[in-house]
Amino acid sequence: MNVTEAELKQRTRRRFFFTGLHLCLYFSFSLNWTVWGNFLADRLGASHITGSLLMFISLILIFIALESVFLWLSRQGERS
């Protein structure tokens, strides 16, 4: 497969964007140990689920979705 310089730059920019977004979301979990994230320690209603647990589960699902989107976009780019 022959990849042009423009395609390589586009793929690299896309990967850096997705990696930056991934890192920002990853480090957002550190809110659990700051004053700004005090609300995450509270239980949600009458359940035993805390905001931290919900955030952790949500982040995992978001990471999986982001990788799926990235892979889908990469496959679309290879076809064209």
Contacts in CASP RR format, 6 or more apart in sequence:
PFRMAT RR
TARGET T0000
AUTHOR 0000-0000-0000
METHOD contacts of the structure
MODEL  1
MNVTEAELKQRTRRRFFFTGLHLCLYFSFSLNWTVWGNFLADRLGASHIT
GSLLMFISLILIFIALESVFLWLSRQGERS
1 78 0 8 1.000
3 11 0 8 1.000
7 77 0 8 1.000
11 74 0 8 1.000
14 70 0 8 1.000
14 73 0 8 1.000
14 74 0 8 1.000
15 70 0 8 1.000
18 66 0 8 1.000
18 70 0 8 1.000
21 66 0 8 1.000
22 63 0 8 1.000
22 66 0 8 1.000
25 59 0 8 1.000
25 62 0 8 1.000
25 63 0 8 1.000
26 59 0 8 1.000
26 63 0 8 1.000
28 55 0 8 1.000
28 59 0 8 1.000
29 55 0 8 1.000
29 56 0 8 1.000
29 59 0 8 1.000
31 37 0 8 1.000
31 40 0 8 1.000
31 55 0 8 1.000
32 40 0 8 1.000
32 41 0 8 1.000
32 52 0 8 1.000
32 55 0 8 1.000
39 51 0 8 1.000
40 50 0 8 1.000
40 51 0 8 1.000
40 52 0 8 1.000
40 55 0 8 1.000
41 50 0 8 1.000
41 51 0 8 1.000
41 52 0 8 1.000
42 50 0 8 1.000
42 51 0 8 1.000
43 49 0 8 1.000
43 50 0 8 1.000
43 51 0 8 1.000
44 50 0 8 1.000
44 51 0 8 1.000
44 54 0 8 1.000
END
